[in-house]
């Protein structure tokens, strides 16, 4: 139930095992209500090599609330392990105890988490730490790895609180050694994976915020919305240290308006939102397209439509990101597939927005923003953050045309107030000088210019990446966002089974590399596109590039797609 500290315990577990040298991919899920009422879950995949996706099945379940944990039993492996509180704070009817529902092949360990915590600290609040201690002793994780994680989390709260949490963990650890050690035979002993590995445990949201800081943003404008709010919270602490400011606006319309104003004046800025906020921003995003003003917008997708499912994941804003708005309004749309790409693409989006004088939309999702991974962020170079704005030549001073039609479609852009470069900007259709012009010829020429400019951005966008063993696969699997990691693991398993399959990752969703995607499709007999939306929005966008109808695999369950789901579909097609 709310107050058990499930998410906090999961974070400590991930941190401790990262400290022990393991690679982590973890995801917290919780309901939209302020009080979680037991429906908070941390899922962690812990491996010696970098994981691509969450596991379909769970090896170990640590239950702090048996009634709510019963829903996790169906995804436990047949020989999985369950740790539970055999002396819970409140009486449980026999049928609600998790002990009554585990399979005969499963290993069940009961420990009095609450009683151990009370004895160690005088409070039940540390029962989650006692549970972690029991886990660590059973699976041979060095206590010091957890001690370090606990110190990082509670060290700033004073010696009394830090000591209480360490004592609760140690009580569970000792109980596991002394009272449960005899039953732990056959359990894997994790130990330490490697020494001297220096990694960071970062969420997608933190990686995005770190990239914005490294890009040198001056201003962040935002309105709180799940799951993007942690970006604003992180920047509110860190951006003032570099002389920047975070401003909470009255709504998302004001946020995107302020971002456009900041870029117009020559200062990098960004905003982050989710589907409902992106809908409100639509008119001003298209104003940025027409007026050729840079902007960086992060859309953390969640279940829709409307306010939908605020704490569930989905990939259903692709149509809105690419096409949303009145008229033909091309803009750049990118979709990172993992936490490292969240950092890399955010960093580059500022340069792309400046060079191509357009809004850039980064499409993430609740799953990607809220999950954590162990990784090493690359060192930032001068080239990663340099100014990409295209400035006018001195010889155009006094005869400057802000929206000059050029071969690339990019018109040199001075900052307002630059001597000799007076110009007009408007959201109306306009001439090369920015004066409103509604003539047919002018609108056609300017429309061609704007589309040519965005099409030209392909030279600076990541091309699709192929993963294959054969020149002519029977089946090609194309995916985007964090679903690609799941798809790639399914393809790797299919290859291990001797199936002739391949995978293609697309991160540049608009403009997209049509020729490269088309070549991949033409080499494959069939194409499967798994994505977390009902319509198959990527399939709508690129499906016409294949010589026959692509096969769609669509889910809107609110949860990440499972590797087994995609693997079963692959086998049904190829076999």
C-alpha positions in Angstrom: 0.0 0.0 0.0 1.0 3.6 -0.2 3.8 4.2 2.3 5.5 0.9 1.9 8.4 2.5 0.1 8.3 0.2 -2.9 9.7 2.7 -5.4 12.3 3.9 -2.9 13.4 0.3 -2.3 13.6 -0.4 -6.0 15.8 2.6 -6.5 18.1 1.4 -3.8 18.2 -2.1 -5.2 19.2 -0.7 -8.7 21.8 1.6 -7.2 23.4 -1.1 -5.1 23.6 -3.6 -7.9 25.0 -0.9 -10.2 27.6 -0.3 -7.5 28.4 -4.0 -7.6 29.2 -3.7 -11.4 25.9 -5.0 -12.9 24.1 -3.5 -15.9 20.6 -2.3 -15.0 17.5 -1.6 -16.9 14.6 -0.7 -14.5 11.2 0.8 -14.8 8.8 2.1 -12.1 5.1 2.0 -12.7 2.5 3.5 -10.5 -1.1 4.7 -10.7 -2.3 8.3 -11.4 -3.7 8.8 -7.9 -1.5 10.7 -5.5 -1.6 7.8 -3.0 -0.6 4.6 -4.8 -2.6 2.1 -2.6 -0.2 -0.7 -3.3 -0.1 -0.6 -7.0 3.5 0.7 -7.2 5.9 -1.7 -8.8 9.6 -1.5 -9.6 10.8 -3.9 -12.3 14.5 -4.4 -12.6 16.5 -6.4 -15.1 20.0 -7.1 -13.8 22.6 -8.6 -16.1 26.3 -8.8 -16.8 25.8 -7.4 -20.3 23.7 -4.4 -21.4 20.0 -5.3 -21.4 17.8 -4.2 -24.3 14.4 -4.6 -22.7 12.7 -5.7 -19.6 12.2 -9.5 -19.1 8.8 -11.0 -19.8 9.1 -13.2 -16.7 10.3 -12.4 -13.2 12.9 -14.4 -11.4 12.5 -12.8 -7.9 9.5 -11.1 -6.4 9.9 -9.0 -3.2 6.4 -8.5 -1.8 5.8 -5.6 0.6 2.0 -5.9 0.1 0.8 -9.5 -0.5 -2.7 -8.5 -1.7 -1.4 -6.2 -4.4 1.6 -8.5 -5.2 -0.8 -11.4 -6.2 -1.1 -9.7 -9.6 2.6 -10.4 -10.2 2.3 -14.1 -9.7 1.4 -14.9 -13.3 4.6 -13.4 -14.7 6.8 -15.3 -12.2 9.0 -18.0 -13.6 8.0 -21.5 -12.6 11.2 -21.8 -10.5 11.1 -18.2 -9.4 11.8 -16.9 -5.8 9.4 -15.0 -3.6 10.3 -13.0 -0.5 7.4 -11.9 1.7 6.6 -10.5 5.1 5.5 -13.4 7.3 4.5 -11.1 10.1 2.8 -8.2 8.2 1.7 -5.0 10.0 -2.0 -5.8 9.4 -3.8 -9.2 9.6 -4.3 -10.9 6.2 -6.9 -13.5 5.6 -5.4 -16.8 4.5 -6.4 -16.5 0.9 -4.8 -13.1 0.6 -1.3 -14.2 1.7 1.1 -14.6 -1.2 2.3 -17.8 0.4 -1.0 -19.5 -0.6 -0.5 -18.7 -4.3 3.1 -19.6 -5.2 3.7 -22.6 -7.4 5.2 -25.8 -6.1 8.4 -25.3 -8.0 8.9 -21.8 -6.6 11.2 -21.0 -3.6 9.3 -19.1 -0.9 11.1 -17.2 1.9 9.2 -15.5 4.7 10.9 -12.9 7.0 9.4 -10.5 9.5 10.3 -7.4 7.7 8.3 -5.1 9.9 9.4 -6.7 13.2 13.0 -6.5 12.1 12.7 -2.9 11.2 10.9 -2.0 14.5 13.6 -3.7 16.5 16.4 -2.0 14.6 15.0 1.5 14.4 11.9 1.7 16.5 9.7 2.2 13.4 8.0 0.0 10.8 9.0 2.5 8.1 12.2 0.6 7.5 10.6 -2.7 6.5 11.5 -2.1 2.9 15.2 -1.8 3.9 14.9 -5.0 5.9 13.4 -6.7 2.8 16.4 -5.6 0.8 18.8 -6.9 3.4 17.1 -10.3 3.3 17.4 -10.3 -0.5 21.1 -9.3 -0.4 22.0 -12.1 2.0 20.1 -14.8 0.1 21.6 -13.9 -3.3 25.1 -13.1 -2.1 25.2 -9.4 -2.8 27.9 -7.7 -0.7 26.3 -5.6 2.1 28.7 -2.8 1.4 27.1 -2.2 -2.1 23.8 -1.5 -0.4 25.5 0.5 2.4 27.0 2.8 -0.3 23.6 3.2 -1.9 21.9 3.9 1.4 24.5 6.5 2.3 24.0 8.3 -1.1 20.2 8.4 -0.5 20.1 9.3 3.2 23.5 10.8 4.0 22.2 14.4 3.7 19.3 13.7 6.1 21.5 13.5 9.2 23.2 10.7 11.1 20.1 9.6 12.9 18.1 8.9 9.8 21.1 7.4 7.9 21.9 5.1 10.9 18.3 3.9 11.2 18.1 2.9 7.5 21.5 1.1 7.7 20.3 -0.7 10.8 17.1 -1.9 9.2 19.1 -3.2 6.2 21.6 -5.0 8.4 18.8 -6.6 10.5 17.3 -8.1 7.3 20.8 -9.1 6.1 21.6 -10.9 9.4 18.2 -12.6 9.4 18.8 -14.0 6.0 22.2 -15.3 6.9 21.2 -16.8 10.3 17.6 -17.9 9.7 17.2 -18.5 6.0 20.7 -19.5 4.8 19.8 -23.2 4.9 17.1 -22.7 2.4 19.1 -20.6 0.0 21.0 -23.5 -1.5 20.6 -23.5 -5.3 20.0 -19.7 -5.5 22.4 -17.8 -7.7 25.0 -15.9 -5.8 25.4 -12.5 -7.5 28.5 -11.2 -5.7 30.3 -8.5 -7.6 30.1 -8.5 -11.4 33.2 -6.4 -12.0 35.6 -4.0 -10.3 36.5 -0.5 -11.4 33.5 0.0 -13.8 32.4 3.6 -13.5 28.9 4.1 -14.8 25.9 6.4 -14.0 22.4 5.2 -13.2 20.3 7.6 -15.1 16.6 7.9 -16.1 15.6 9.2 -19.5 14.3 12.4 -17.9 17.6 13.1 -16.1 19.5 12.4 -19.3 17.4 14.9 -21.2 17.9 17.6 -18.5 21.6 16.9 -18.4 21.8 17.3 -22.1 19.9 20.6 -22.0 22.4 21.9 -19.4 25.3 20.8 -21.6 23.7 22.4 -24.6 23.9 25.7 -22.8 20.2 26.6 -22.4 19.5 29.9 -20.8 15.8 29.3 -20.1 13.3 26.5 -19.5 9.6 27.2 -19.7 7.2 24.6 -18.6 3.9 23.6 -17.0 3.8 20.5 -14.8 2.5 17.4 -16.5 3.2 13.6 -16.1 5.6 12.2 -17.1 7.7 15.2 -18.1 7.7 17.1 -14.8 11.0 15.6 -13.5 12.8 17.4 -16.3 11.6 20.8 -14.9 12.3 19.7 -11.3 15.9 18.8 -12.2 16.6 21.9 -14.1 15.0 24.1 -11.4 17.8 22.9 -9.1 20.7 22.9 -11.6 20.0 25.6 -14.3 20.3 28.6 -11.9 23.9 27.4 -11.1 24.8 28.3 -14.7 23.0 31.7 -14.7 19.8 30.3 -16.3 16.2 30.3 -15.1 13.3 27.9 -14.9 9.9 29.6 -15.3 6.7 27.7 -14.5 4.2 29.1 -17.0 0.4 29.3 -16.7 -0.1 26.7 -19.3 1.6 24.9 -22.3 0.5 27.6 -24.7 2.5 30.2 -22.8 5.4 27.7 -22.5 5.9 27.2 -26.2 5.4 31.0 -26.9 8.2 31.8 -24.4 10.5 29.2 -26.0 9.9 30.8 -29.4 10.5 34.2 -28.0 13.8 33.1 -26.4 15.2 31.5 -29.6 14.0 34.5 -31.6 16.2 36.7 -29.4 19.1 34.3 -29.8 19.0 32.3 -26.5 18.6 28.6 -26.3 15.5 27.4 -24.5 13.2 24.4 -24.3 10.0 23.0 -22.9 8.8 19.5 -22.1 5.2 18.2 -22.1 3.0 15.2 -22.8 0.2 14.6 -25.4 -2.4 16.9 -23.9 0.2 19.7 -23.7 1.4 19.1 -27.2 -2.1 19.5 -28.4 -2.3 23.0 -26.8 1.0 23.9 -28.4 0.0 23.1 -31.9 -0.8 26.6 -33.2 2.4 28.1 -31.9 4.5 25.2 -33.2 3.1 25.9 -36.7 3.8 29.6 -36.1 7.4 28.6 -35.5 7.3 26.7 -38.9 5.9 29.7 -40.8 8.0 32.3 -39.1 11.1 30.0 -39.2 11.9 30.3 -35.5 13.8 27.6 -33.7 12.3 25.7 -30.8 13.0 22.5 -28.8 10.0 20.5 -27.5 10.1 17.3 -25.6 6.9 15.2 -25.8 6.9 12.4 -23.2 4.1 10.3 -24.6 1.5 8.7 -22.3 -1.7 6.8 -22.9 -4.3 8.8 -24.7 -6.4 10.3 -26.1 -7.1 13.5 -24.2 -5.8 13.3 -20.6 -6.0 9.5 -21.1 -3.8 7.4 -18.9 -1.3 9.8 -17.2 1.0 7.1 -15.8 0.9 4.5 -18.6 3.1 4.3 -21.6 2.2 4.6 -25.3 3.6 5.7 -28.7 0.5 7.3 -30.0 1.6 10.9 -30.6 3.5 10.3 -33.8 0.8 11.5 -36.1 0.4 14.6 -33.9 4.1 15.3 -33.8 4.6 14.9 -37.6 1.4 16.3 -39.0 -0.3 18.2 -36.1 -1.4 21.7 -37.0 -3.1 23.7 -39.8 -1.7 23.7 -43.3 1.5 22.0 -44.4 3.9 22.6 -41.5 7.0 20.4 -41.8 9.2 20.2 -38.7 11.9 17.8 -37.4 10.8 14.9 -35.3 13.3 12.6 -33.5 12.7 9.5 -31.3 15.4 8.2 -29.0 15.2 4.5 -28.2 17.3 4.4 -25.0 18.5 6.6 -22.2 21.9 7.3 -23.9 20.0 8.5 -27.1 17.8 10.7 -24.9 21.0 12.6 -24.0 22.5 12.6 -27.5 19.4 13.6 -29.4 18.5 16.3 -26.9 21.9 17.8 -27.2 21.8 17.8 -31.0 18.2 19.1 -31.2 19.3 22.6 -30.3 21.8 22.7 -33.2 19.2 21.3 -35.6 16.6 23.8 -34.5 19.0 26.7 -35.0 20.4 25.6 -38.4 17.0 24.7 -39.9 15.1 27.5 -38.1 12.3 25.2 -37.1 10.7 23.5 -34.1 12.3 20.2 -33.2 10.1 17.7 -31.4 11.7 14.9 -29.4 9.3 12.0 -28.9 9.9 9.9 -25.8 7.4 8.0 -23.6 6.5 7.3 -20.0 8.5 4.0 -20.3 11.6 5.7 -21.6 11.5 8.8 -19.4 10.8 6.9 -16.2 13.2 4.0 -16.7 16.8 3.9 -15.6 19.9 2.4 -17.2 23.5 2.1 -16.3 25.6 3.9 -18.8 28.5 6.2 -19.4 27.6 9.6 -20.8 30.0 10.6 -23.6 32.3 13.5 -23.0 30.7 16.7 -24.4 32.8 18.3 -27.2 32.8 21.8 -28.5 31.2 20.4 -31.7 28.3 19.0 -29.8 27.2 22.4 -28.5 28.5 24.9 -31.1 26.2 27.5 -32.5 24.6 26.2 -35.8 22.7 29.4 -36.6 23.3 30.5 -40.2 24.2 34.2 -40.2 23.9 36.6 -43.2 27.0 37.9 -45.0 28.0 41.4 -44.4 27.4 42.3 -48.1 23.7 41.8 -47.6 23.6 44.6 -45.0 21.1 47.2 -46.0 19.4 44.9 -48.6 18.6 42.0 -46.3 15.8 39.5 -47.1 15.0 37.5 -44.0 13.2 34.7 -45.9 15.4 34.7 -49.0 14.7 31.7 -51.2 17.9 29.7 -51.4 19.0 26.4 -52.9 19.0 24.8 -49.4 15.8 26.5 -48.3 17.8 28.0 -45.3 17.7 31.7 -45.2 20.5 33.4 -43.2 19.1 34.7 -39.9 20.5 37.6 -37.8 19.5 38.3 -34.3 17.0 41.1 -33.8 18.8 44.5 -33.4 21.8 43.5 -35.5 22.8 46.8 -37.2 21.9 46.9 -40.9 19.7 43.8 -40.8 16.2 45.1 -40.0 13.5 42.5 -40.8 9.8 41.7 -40.3 8.5 38.4 -38.9 4.9 37.3 -39.1 2.8 34.1 -38.9 1.1 35.2 -42.1 2.3 34.0 -45.4 5.0 36.5 -46.4 7.5 37.6 -49.1 11.2 37.2 -48.9 11.3 40.4 -46.8 8.7 39.1 -44.4 5.9 41.4 -45.7 2.5 39.6 -45.8 1.9 38.3 -49.3 -1.1 36.1 -50.1 -0.5 35.6 -53.9 -0.6 32.1 -55.3 2.9 32.2 -56.7 4.4 33.4 -53.5 2.6 30.8 -51.3 3.7 28.1 -53.6 7.4 29.3 -53.6 7.5 29.6 -49.8 5.9 26.2 -49.3 8.5 24.6 -51.5 11.2 26.5 -49.6 10.0 25.3 -46.2 9.7 21.7 -47.3 13.1 21.7 -49.1 14.7 23.1 -46.0 13.3 20.3 -43.8 14.1 17.6 -46.4 17.7 18.8 -46.4 17.9 18.2 -42.7 18.4 14.5 -43.5 22.1 15.1 -44.0 22.3 15.9 -40.3 19.9 13.2 -39.0 20.8 9.7 -37.9 20.2 7.2 -40.7 18.3 3.9 -40.0 20.5 1.2 -38.4 20.3 -2.4 -39.7 20.8 -5.5 -37.6 20.9 -8.7 -39.8 22.8 -11.9 -40.7 21.5 -12.2 -44.2 21.3 -10.0 -47.3 17.7 -11.1 -48.0 15.8 -11.7 -44.8 12.4 -13.5 -44.8 11.2 -10.9 -42.3 12.3 -7.4 -41.4 11.2 -6.0 -38.1 11.1 -2.2 -38.0 10.4 -0.2 -34.8 11.0 3.0 -33.0 11.4 4.5 -29.6 12.0 2.1 -26.6 10.0 -0.6 -28.4 12.9 -1.0 -30.7 15.1 -2.5 -27.9 12.3 -5.1 -27.3 12.1 -5.8 -31.0 15.9 -6.2 -31.3 16.0 -8.7 -28.5 13.2 -10.7 -30.1 15.1 -10.7 -33.4 18.3 -11.8 -31.7 16.4 -14.7 -30.1 14.8 -15.6 -33.5 18.2 -15.6 -35.1 19.4 -18.0 -32.4 16.6 -20.3 -33.5 17.8 -20.2 -37.1 15.1 -17.9 -38.4 16.1 -15.6 -41.2 15.1 -12.2 -39.8 16.5 -8.7 -39.4 15.8 -5.5 -37.6 15.8 -1.8 -38.5 15.9 1.0 -36.0 14.4 4.4 -37.1 15.2 7.4 -34.9 14.6 10.2 -37.5 10.8 10.1 -37.9 10.5 13.3 -39.9 12.1 13.8 -42.3 12.8 10.1 -42.6 15.4 8.4 -44.8 13.0 7.0 -47.3 15.6 5.6 -49.7 17.4 3.6 -47.0 14.2 2.4 -45.4 12.9 1.4 -48.8 16.1 -0.5 -49.7 15.8 -2.5 -46.4 12.1 -3.2 -47.1 12.7 -4.4 -50.6 15.3 -7.0 -49.4 12.7 -8.4 -47.0 9.9 -10.7 -48.0 7.7 -9.4 -45.3 7.8 -6.4 -42.9 6.6 -6.4 -39.3 6.2 -3.1 -37.4 5.5 -3.4 -33.7 4.5 -0.2 -31.9 2.5 0.9 -28.8 -0.4 2.5 -30.5 -3.7 1.2 -31.9 -3.5 2.4 -35.5 0.0 1.6 -36.4 1.2 5.1 -36.8 4.8 4.3 -38.1 3.3 1.8 -40.4 1.0 4.6 -41.8 4.1 6.9 -42.2 6.4 4.5 -44.0 4.4 1.4 -45.0 4.0 2.6 -48.6 7.7 2.0 -49.1 7.2 -1.7 -49.1 6.0 -3.6 -52.2 3.1 -5.1 -50.3 1.1 -4.4 -47.1 3.2 -4.3 -44.0 2.2 -6.4 -41.0 1.2 -4.4 -37.9 1.6 -5.5 -34.3 -0.1 -3.0 -32.1 -0.8 -2.9 -28.3 -2.2 -0.2 -26.1 -2.1 -2.0 -22.7 -0.3 0.9 -21.0 2.8 -1.3 -20.4 5.9 -1.9 -22.5 5.6 -4.5 -25.2 7.0 -7.9 -24.2 9.9 -9.6 -26.1 7.8 -12.8 -26.2 4.9 -11.0 -27.9 7.1 -9.9 -30.7 9.0 -13.2 -30.9 5.7 -15.1 -31.1 4.6 -12.9 -34.0 7.9 -13.4 -35.8 7.6 -17.2 -35.5 4.0 -17.2 -36.7 5.0 -15.2 -39.8 8.3 -17.0 -40.7 7.2 -20.5 -39.8 
